[in-house]
Amino acid sequence: MSEAEFNLLLDAVHDAIILQDLAPVPEEQFVPRSWSFDATPKAANDNGGAWPLLPFPDGWYAAC
């Protein structure tokens, strides 16, 4: 094998490796889904209504 043939072989191997890295990776079991953003999700702790306002007892204050 001559040096020129060896260089052509190296170029072919290099191109094969580069093209293999650029090939798209197939997605596994891609299933298109329809997304609906119209409905607001229900909270996990939703117990059906607003809680009543319970004021602090006299002499108690809320502070941050």
PyMOL Python script that loads the backbone (N, CA, C, O; Angstrom):
from pymol import cmd

cmd.read_pdbstr("""\
ATOM      1  N   MET A   1       0.866  -1.166   0.000  1.00  0.00           N
ATOM      2  CA  MET A   1       0.000   0.000   0.000  1.00  0.00           C
ATOM      3  C   MET A   1       0.907   1.221   0.000  1.00  0.00           C
ATOM      4  O   MET A   1       1.841   1.328   0.795  1.00  0.00           O
ATOM      5  N   SER A   2       0.608   2.133  -0.909  1.00  0.00           N
ATOM      6  CA  SER A   2       1.407   3.348  -0.997  1.00  0.00           C
ATOM      7  C   SER A   2       0.927   4.360   0.044  1.00  0.00           C
ATOM      8  O   SER A   2      -0.123   4.194   0.665  1.00  0.00           O
ATOM      9  N   GLU A   3       1.723   5.404   0.212  1.00  0.00           N
ATOM     10  CA  GLU A   3       1.379   6.442   1.172  1.00  0.00           C
ATOM     11  C   GLU A   3       0.099   7.175   0.732  1.00  0.00           C
ATOM     12  O   GLU A   3      -0.723   7.552   1.567  1.00  0.00           O
ATOM     13  N   ALA A   4      -0.057   7.369  -0.559  1.00  0.00           N
ATOM     14  CA  ALA A   4      -1.241   8.045  -1.081  1.00  0.00           C
ATOM     15  C   ALA A   4      -2.498   7.215  -0.807  1.00  0.00           C
ATOM     16  O   ALA A   4      -3.526   7.758  -0.404  1.00  0.00           O
ATOM     17  N   GLU A   5      -2.416   5.894  -1.028  1.00  0.00           N
ATOM     18  CA  GLU A   5      -3.556   5.027  -0.752  1.00  0.00           C
ATOM     19  C   GLU A   5      -3.875   4.993   0.739  1.00  0.00           C
ATOM     20  O   GLU A   5      -5.044   4.963   1.125  1.00  0.00           O
ATOM     21  N   PHE A   6      -2.840   4.996   1.576  1.00  0.00           N
ATOM     22  CA  PHE A   6      -3.031   5.009   3.019  1.00  0.00           C
ATOM     23  C   PHE A   6      -3.729   6.291   3.462  1.00  0.00           C
ATOM     24  O   PHE A   6      -4.622   6.249   4.309  1.00  0.00           O
ATOM     25  N   ASN A   7      -3.330   7.429   2.897  1.00  0.00           N
ATOM     26  CA  ASN A   7      -3.970   8.703   3.238  1.00  0.00           C
ATOM     27  C   ASN A   7      -5.431   8.723   2.785  1.00  0.00           C
ATOM     28  O   ASN A   7      -6.287   9.258   3.489  1.00  0.00           O
ATOM     29  N   LEU A   8      -5.726   8.139   1.604  1.00  0.00           N
ATOM     30  CA  LEU A   8      -7.117   8.040   1.162  1.00  0.00           C
ATOM     31  C   LEU A   8      -7.929   7.170   2.115  1.00  0.00           C
ATOM     32  O   LEU A   8      -9.081   7.483   2.417  1.00  0.00           O
ATOM     33  N   LEU A   9      -7.332   6.082   2.588  1.00  0.00           N
ATOM     34  CA  LEU A   9      -8.009   5.213   3.551  1.00  0.00           C
ATOM     35  C   LEU A   9      -8.292   5.955   4.855  1.00  0.00           C
ATOM     36  O   LEU A   9      -9.388   5.856   5.407  1.00  0.00           O
ATOM     37  N   LEU A  10      -7.303   6.697   5.343  1.00  0.00           N
ATOM     38  CA  LEU A  10      -7.500   7.474   6.571  1.00  0.00           C
ATOM     39  C   LEU A  10      -8.599   8.521   6.387  1.00  0.00           C
ATOM     40  O   LEU A  10      -9.410   8.731   7.289  1.00  0.00           O
ATOM     41  N   ASP A  11      -8.629   9.183   5.222  1.00  0.00           N
ATOM     42  CA  ASP A  11      -9.679  10.173   4.955  1.00  0.00           C
ATOM     43  C   ASP A  11     -11.061   9.514   4.935  1.00  0.00           C
ATOM     44  O   ASP A  11     -12.027  10.078   5.450  1.00  0.00           O
ATOM     45  N   ALA A  12     -11.154   8.321   4.340  1.00  0.00           N
ATOM     46  CA  ALA A  12     -12.440   7.621   4.281  1.00  0.00           C
ATOM     47  C   ALA A  12     -12.908   7.225   5.675  1.00  0.00           C
ATOM     48  O   ALA A  12     -14.089   7.364   5.994  1.00  0.00           O
ATOM     49  N   VAL A  13     -11.996   6.733   6.506  1.00  0.00           N
ATOM     50  CA  VAL A  13     -12.354   6.360   7.878  1.00  0.00           C
ATOM     51  C   VAL A  13     -12.759   7.597   8.676  1.00  0.00           C
ATOM     52  O   VAL A  13     -13.735   7.563   9.426  1.00  0.00           O
ATOM     53  N   HIS A  14     -12.012   8.683   8.514  1.00  0.00           N
ATOM     54  CA  HIS A  14     -12.327   9.926   9.216  1.00  0.00           C
ATOM     55  C   HIS A  14     -13.714  10.419   8.834  1.00  0.00           C
ATOM     56  O   HIS A  14     -14.507  10.779   9.704  1.00  0.00           O
ATOM     57  N   ASP A  15     -14.014  10.439   7.537  1.00  0.00           N
ATOM     58  CA  ASP A  15     -15.330  10.890   7.076  1.00  0.00           C
ATOM     59  C   ASP A  15     -16.444   9.986   7.602  1.00  0.00           C
ATOM     60  O   ASP A  15     -17.516  10.478   7.953  1.00  0.00           O
ATOM     61  N   ALA A  16     -16.212   8.682   7.664  1.00  0.00           N
ATOM     62  CA  ALA A  16     -17.226   7.756   8.171  1.00  0.00           C
ATOM     63  C   ALA A  16     -17.508   8.010   9.642  1.00  0.00           C
ATOM     64  O   ALA A  16     -18.657   7.948  10.078  1.00  0.00           O
ATOM     65  N   ILE A  17     -16.465   8.296  10.408  1.00  0.00           N
ATOM     66  CA  ILE A  17     -16.650   8.562  11.843  1.00  0.00           C
ATOM     67  C   ILE A  17     -17.384   9.880  12.042  1.00  0.00           C
ATOM     68  O   ILE A  17     -18.293   9.958  12.868  1.00  0.00           O
ATOM     69  N   ILE A  18     -17.006  10.915  11.300  1.00  0.00           N
ATOM     70  CA  ILE A  18     -17.644  12.221  11.435  1.00  0.00           C
ATOM     71  C   ILE A  18     -19.116  12.129  11.040  1.00  0.00           C
ATOM     72  O   ILE A  18     -19.977  12.670  11.734  1.00  0.00           O
ATOM     73  N   LEU A  19     -19.415  11.444   9.924  1.00  0.00           N
ATOM     74  CA  LEU A  19     -20.801  11.338   9.479  1.00  0.00           C
ATOM     75  C   LEU A  19     -21.632  10.498  10.433  1.00  0.00           C
ATOM     76  O   LEU A  19     -22.833  10.728  10.574  1.00  0.00           O
ATOM     77  N   GLN A  20     -21.008   9.524  11.094  1.00  0.00           N
ATOM     78  CA  GLN A  20     -21.741   8.713  12.066  1.00  0.00           C
ATOM     79  C   GLN A  20     -22.147   9.567  13.258  1.00  0.00           C
ATOM     80  O   GLN A  20     -23.244   9.398  13.790  1.00  0.00           O
ATOM     81  N   ASP A  21     -21.278  10.486  13.689  1.00  0.00           N
ATOM     82  CA  ASP A  21     -21.595  11.359  14.821  1.00  0.00           C
ATOM     83  C   ASP A  21     -22.690  12.355  14.473  1.00  0.00           C
ATOM     84  O   ASP A  21     -23.419  12.802  15.359  1.00  0.00           O
ATOM     85  N   LEU A  22     -22.818  12.715  13.185  1.00  0.00           N
ATOM     86  CA  LEU A  22     -23.816  13.693  12.777  1.00  0.00           C
ATOM     87  C   LEU A  22     -25.154  13.068  12.421  1.00  0.00           C
ATOM     88  O   LEU A  22     -26.129  13.783  12.188  1.00  0.00           O
ATOM     89  N   ALA A  23     -25.214  11.751  12.376  1.00  0.00           N
ATOM     90  CA  ALA A  23     -26.458  11.074  12.007  1.00  0.00           C
ATOM     91  C   ALA A  23     -27.507  11.296  13.102  1.00  0.00           C
ATOM     92  O   ALA A  23     -27.175  11.256  14.287  1.00  0.00           O
ATOM     93  N   PRO A  24     -28.757  11.528  12.722  1.00  0.00           N
ATOM     94  CA  PRO A  24     -29.793  11.730  13.735  1.00  0.00           C
ATOM     95  C   PRO A  24     -30.055  10.454  14.517  1.00  0.00           C
ATOM     96  O   PRO A  24     -30.050   9.354  13.965  1.00  0.00           O
ATOM     97  N   VAL A  25     -30.280  10.619  15.796  1.00  0.00           N
ATOM     98  CA  VAL A  25     -30.567   9.490  16.670  1.00  0.00           C
ATOM     99  C   VAL A  25     -32.074   9.265  16.660  1.00  0.00           C
ATOM    100  O   VAL A  25     -32.830  10.192  16.949  1.00  0.00           O
ATOM    101  N   PRO A  26     -32.529   8.056  16.333  1.00  0.00           N
ATOM    102  CA  PRO A  26     -33.983   7.828  16.301  1.00  0.00           C
ATOM    103  C   PRO A  26     -34.585   7.911  17.703  1.00  0.00           C
ATOM    104  O   PRO A  26     -34.002   7.437  18.678  1.00  0.00           O
ATOM    105  N   GLU A  27     -35.764   8.526  17.775  1.00  0.00           N
ATOM    106  CA  GLU A  27     -36.449   8.632  19.063  1.00  0.00           C
ATOM    107  C   GLU A  27     -37.169   7.326  19.344  1.00  0.00           C
ATOM    108  O   GLU A  27     -37.756   6.726  18.444  1.00  0.00           O
ATOM    109  N   GLU A  28     -37.124   6.893  20.574  1.00  0.00           N
ATOM    110  CA  GLU A  28     -37.737   5.633  20.953  1.00  0.00           C
ATOM    111  C   GLU A  28     -39.214   5.823  21.229  1.00  0.00           C
ATOM    112  O   GLU A  28     -39.602   6.621  22.082  1.00  0.00           O
ATOM    113  N   GLN A  29     -40.018   5.096  20.514  1.00  0.00           N
ATOM    114  CA  GLN A  29     -41.462   5.047  20.705  1.00  0.00           C
ATOM    115  C   GLN A  29     -42.077   6.439  20.859  1.00  0.00           C
ATOM    116  O   GLN A  29     -42.740   6.733  21.854  1.00  0.00           O
ATOM    117  N   PHE A  30     -41.846   7.280  19.867  1.00  0.00           N
ATOM    118  CA  PHE A  30     -42.413   8.632  19.890  1.00  0.00           C
ATOM    119  C   PHE A  30     -43.909   8.548  19.642  1.00  0.00           C
ATOM    120  O   PHE A  30     -44.343   8.006  18.626  1.00  0.00           O
ATOM    121  N   VAL A  31     -44.695   9.078  20.559  1.00  0.00           N
ATOM    122  CA  VAL A  31     -46.145   9.086  20.424  1.00  0.00           C
ATOM    123  C   VAL A  31     -46.603  10.540  20.515  1.00  0.00           C
ATOM    124  O   VAL A  31     -46.464  11.172  21.562  1.00  0.00           O
ATOM    125  N   PRO A  32     -47.150  11.072  19.414  1.00  0.00           N
ATOM    126  CA  PRO A  32     -47.638  12.455  19.490  1.00  0.00           C
ATOM    127  C   PRO A  32     -48.839  12.543  20.425  1.00  0.00           C
ATOM    128  O   PRO A  32     -49.714  11.678  20.412  1.00  0.00           O
ATOM    129  N   ARG A  33     -48.870  13.574  21.214  1.00  0.00           N
ATOM    130  CA  ARG A  33     -49.966  13.775  22.164  1.00  0.00           C
ATOM    131  C   ARG A  33     -50.590  15.132  21.918  1.00  0.00           C
ATOM    132  O   ARG A  33     -49.910  16.084  21.537  1.00  0.00           O
ATOM    133  N   SER A  34     -51.876  15.209  22.136  1.00  0.00           N
ATOM    134  CA  SER A  34     -52.529  16.503  22.029  1.00  0.00           C
ATOM    135  C   SER A  34     -52.488  17.163  23.402  1.00  0.00           C
ATOM    136  O   SER A  34     -52.829  16.551  24.414  1.00  0.00           O
ATOM    137  N   TRP A  35     -52.071  18.399  23.415  1.00  0.00           N
ATOM    138  CA  TRP A  35     -51.951  19.138  24.663  1.00  0.00           C
ATOM    139  C   TRP A  35     -53.119  20.109  24.770  1.00  0.00           C
ATOM    140  O   TRP A  35     -53.445  20.798  23.804  1.00  0.00           O
ATOM    141  N   SER A  36     -53.738  20.165  25.919  1.00  0.00           N
ATOM    142  CA  SER A  36     -54.841  21.074  26.153  1.00  0.00           C
ATOM    143  C   SER A  36     -54.454  22.021  27.276  1.00  0.00           C
ATOM    144  O   SER A  36     -54.156  21.591  28.390  1.00  0.00           O
ATOM    145  N   PHE A  37     -54.462  23.317  26.973  1.00  0.00           N
ATOM    146  CA  PHE A  37     -54.100  24.309  27.971  1.00  0.00           C
ATOM    147  C   PHE A  37     -55.293  25.145  28.403  1.00  0.00           C
ATOM    148  O   PHE A  37     -55.137  26.136  29.117  1.00  0.00           O
ATOM    149  N   ASP A  38     -56.488  24.748  27.971  1.00  0.00           N
ATOM    150  CA  ASP A  38     -57.670  25.539  28.300  1.00  0.00           C
ATOM    151  C   ASP A  38     -58.113  25.352  29.748  1.00  0.00           C
ATOM    152  O   ASP A  38     -58.536  26.308  30.397  1.00  0.00           O
ATOM    153  N   ALA A  39     -58.019  24.147  30.244  1.00  0.00           N
ATOM    154  CA  ALA A  39     -58.500  23.865  31.597  1.00  0.00           C
ATOM    155  C   ALA A  39     -57.373  24.081  32.608  1.00  0.00           C
ATOM    156  O   ALA A  39     -56.226  23.691  32.386  1.00  0.00           O
ATOM    157  N   THR A  40     -57.733  24.710  33.715  1.00  0.00           N
ATOM    158  CA  THR A  40     -56.759  24.853  34.787  1.00  0.00           C
ATOM    159  C   THR A  40     -56.695  23.549  35.577  1.00  0.00           C
ATOM    160  O   THR A  40     -57.731  22.952  35.870  1.00  0.00           O
ATOM    161  N   PRO A  41     -55.505  23.110  35.918  1.00  0.00           N
ATOM    162  CA  PRO A  41     -55.402  21.858  36.656  1.00  0.00           C
ATOM    163  C   PRO A  41     -55.962  21.999  38.067  1.00  0.00           C
ATOM    164  O   PRO A  41     -55.877  23.067  38.675  1.00  0.00           O
ATOM    165  N   LYS A  42     -56.521  20.940  38.570  1.00  0.00           N
ATOM    166  CA  LYS A  42     -57.078  20.934  39.916  1.00  0.00           C
ATOM    167  C   LYS A  42     -55.947  20.653  40.908  1.00  0.00           C
ATOM    168  O   LYS A  42     -55.133  19.756  40.693  1.00  0.00           O
ATOM    169  N   ALA A  43     -55.904  21.409  41.971  1.00  0.00           N
ATOM    170  CA  ALA A  43     -54.862  21.231  42.972  1.00  0.00           C
ATOM    171  C   ALA A  43     -55.037  19.902  43.686  1.00  0.00           C
ATOM    172  O   ALA A  43     -56.159  19.424  43.850  1.00  0.00           O
ATOM    173  N   ALA A  44     -53.936  19.308  44.108  1.00  0.00           N
ATOM    174  CA  ALA A  44     -53.981  18.011  44.778  1.00  0.00           C
ATOM    175  C   ALA A  44     -54.682  18.113  46.136  1.00  0.00           C
ATOM    176  O   ALA A  44     -55.271  17.139  46.604  1.00  0.00           O
ATOM    177  N   ASN A  45     -54.619  19.282  46.765  1.00  0.00           N
ATOM    178  CA  ASN A  45     -55.231  19.441  48.080  1.00  0.00           C
ATOM    179  C   ASN A  45     -56.539  20.222  48.016  1.00  0.00           C
ATOM    180  O   ASN A  45     -56.962  20.797  49.019  1.00  0.00           O
ATOM    181  N   ASP A  46     -57.181  20.249  46.859  1.00  0.00           N
ATOM    182  CA  ASP A  46     -58.428  20.989  46.711  1.00  0.00           C
ATOM    183  C   ASP A  46     -59.554  20.226  47.409  1.00  0.00           C
ATOM    184  O   ASP A  46     -59.876  19.098  47.035  1.00  0.00           O
ATOM    185  N   ASN A  47     -60.135  20.839  48.405  1.00  0.00           N
ATOM    186  CA  ASN A  47     -61.222  20.167  49.128  1.00  0.00           C
ATOM    187  C   ASN A  47     -62.557  20.834  48.871  1.00  0.00           C
ATOM    188  O   ASN A  47     -63.461  20.757  49.703  1.00  0.00           O
ATOM    189  N   GLY A  48     -62.690  21.483  47.735  1.00  0.00           N
ATOM    190  CA  GLY A  48     -64.009  21.901  47.300  1.00  0.00           C
ATOM    191  C   GLY A  48     -64.415  23.331  47.551  1.00  0.00           C
ATOM    192  O   GLY A  48     -65.524  23.692  47.158  1.00  0.00           O
ATOM    193  N   GLY A  49     -63.641  24.149  48.150  1.00  0.00           N
ATOM    194  CA  GLY A  49     -64.092  25.523  48.344  1.00  0.00           C
ATOM    195  C   GLY A  49     -63.081  26.352  49.106  1.00  0.00           C
ATOM    196  O   GLY A  49     -62.074  25.857  49.613  1.00  0.00           O
ATOM    197  N   ALA A  50     -63.392  27.640  49.163  1.00  0.00           N
ATOM    198  CA  ALA A  50     -62.513  28.557  49.884  1.00  0.00           C
ATOM    199  C   ALA A  50     -62.701  28.384  51.388  1.00  0.00           C
ATOM    200  O   ALA A  50     -63.816  28.184  51.868  1.00  0.00           O
ATOM    201  N   TRP A  51     -61.627  28.462  52.101  1.00  0.00           N
ATOM    202  CA  TRP A  51     -61.705  28.358  53.551  1.00  0.00           C
ATOM    203  C   TRP A  51     -62.156  29.696  54.125  1.00  0.00           C
ATOM    204  O   TRP A  51     -61.870  30.738  53.535  1.00  0.00           O
ATOM    205  N   PRO A  52     -62.840  29.694  55.236  1.00  0.00           N
ATOM    206  CA  PRO A  52     -63.273  30.963  55.836  1.00  0.00           C
ATOM    207  C   PRO A  52     -62.072  31.690  56.452  1.00  0.00           C
ATOM    208  O   PRO A  52     -61.092  31.067  56.862  1.00  0.00           O
ATOM    209  N   LEU A  53     -62.172  32.997  56.505  1.00  0.00           N
ATOM    210  CA  LEU A  53     -61.126  33.799  57.113  1.00  0.00           C
ATOM    211  C   LEU A  53     -61.235  33.690  58.630  1.00  0.00           C
ATOM    212  O   LEU A  53     -62.272  34.013  59.210  1.00  0.00           O
ATOM    213  N   LEU A  54     -60.180  33.241  59.255  1.00  0.00           N
ATOM    214  CA  LEU A  54     -60.147  33.144  60.721  1.00  0.00           C
ATOM    215  C   LEU A  54     -59.212  34.221  61.239  1.00  0.00           C
ATOM    216  O   LEU A  54     -58.000  34.126  61.050  1.00  0.00           O
ATOM    217  N   PRO A  55     -59.743  35.228  61.880  1.00  0.00           N
ATOM    218  CA  PRO A  55     -58.889  36.311  62.360  1.00  0.00           C
ATOM    219  C   PRO A  55     -58.027  35.854  63.541  1.00  0.00           C
ATOM    220  O   PRO A  55     -58.362  34.905  64.250  1.00  0.00           O
ATOM    221  N   PHE A  56     -56.906  36.560  63.729  1.00  0.00           N
ATOM    222  CA  PHE A  56     -56.066  36.288  64.892  1.00  0.00           C
ATOM    223  C   PHE A  56     -56.801  36.685  66.165  1.00  0.00           C
ATOM    224  O   PHE A  56     -57.604  37.618  66.157  1.00  0.00           O
ATOM    225  N   PRO A  57     -56.533  35.988  67.243  1.00  0.00           N
ATOM    226  CA  PRO A  57     -57.134  36.400  68.522  1.00  0.00           C
ATOM    227  C   PRO A  57     -56.626  37.788  68.936  1.00  0.00           C
ATOM    228  O   PRO A  57     -55.596  38.254  68.449  1.00  0.00           O
ATOM    229  N   ASP A  58     -57.353  38.425  69.826  1.00  0.00           N
ATOM    230  CA  ASP A  58     -56.940  39.748  70.297  1.00  0.00           C
ATOM    231  C   ASP A  58     -55.540  39.672  70.893  1.00  0.00           C
ATOM    232  O   ASP A  58     -55.235  38.788  71.694  1.00  0.00           O
ATOM    233  N   GLY A  59     -54.693  40.618  70.486  1.00  0.00           N
ATOM    234  CA  GLY A  59     -53.333  40.688  71.003  1.00  0.00           C
ATOM    235  C   GLY A  59     -52.320  39.906  70.149  1.00  0.00           C
ATOM    236  O   GLY A  59     -51.121  39.975  70.420  1.00  0.00           O
ATOM    237  N   TRP A  60     -52.757  39.189  69.163  1.00  0.00           N
ATOM    238  CA  TRP A  60     -51.850  38.458  68.273  1.00  0.00           C
ATOM    239  C   TRP A  60     -51.671  39.253  66.985  1.00  0.00           C
ATOM    240  O   TRP A  60     -52.601  39.898  66.501  1.00  0.00           O
ATOM    241  N   TYR A  61     -50.453  39.196  66.437  1.00  0.00           N
ATOM    242  CA  TYR A  61     -50.154  39.908  65.214  1.00  0.00           C
ATOM    243  C   TYR A  61     -49.324  39.014  64.291  1.00  0.00           C
ATOM    244  O   TYR A  61     -48.540  38.180  64.745  1.00  0.00           O
ATOM    245  N   ALA A  62     -49.512  39.206  63.018  1.00  0.00           N
ATOM    246  CA  ALA A  62     -48.710  38.484  62.036  1.00  0.00           C
ATOM    247  C   ALA A  62     -47.580  39.402  61.587  1.00  0.00           C
ATOM    248  O   ALA A  62     -47.816  40.557  61.235  1.00  0.00           O
ATOM    249  N   ALA A  63     -46.387  38.902  61.597  1.00  0.00           N
ATOM    250  CA  ALA A  63     -45.240  39.679  61.158  1.00  0.00           C
ATOM    251  C   ALA A  63     -44.298  38.784  60.359  1.00  0.00           C
ATOM    252  O   ALA A  63     -44.194  37.583  60.613  1.00  0.00           O
ATOM    253  N   CYS A  64     -43.630  39.376  59.413  1.00  0.00           N
ATOM    254  CA  CYS A  64     -42.656  38.618  58.601  1.00  0.00           C
ATOM    255  C   CYS A  64     -41.264  38.885  59.083  1.00  0.00           C
ATOM    256  O   CYS A  64     -40.305  38.344  58.531  1.00  0.00           O
TER     257      CYS A  64
END
""", "prot")
cmd.dss("prot")
cmd.show_as("cartoon", "prot")
cmd.util.cbc("prot")
cmd.orient("prot")
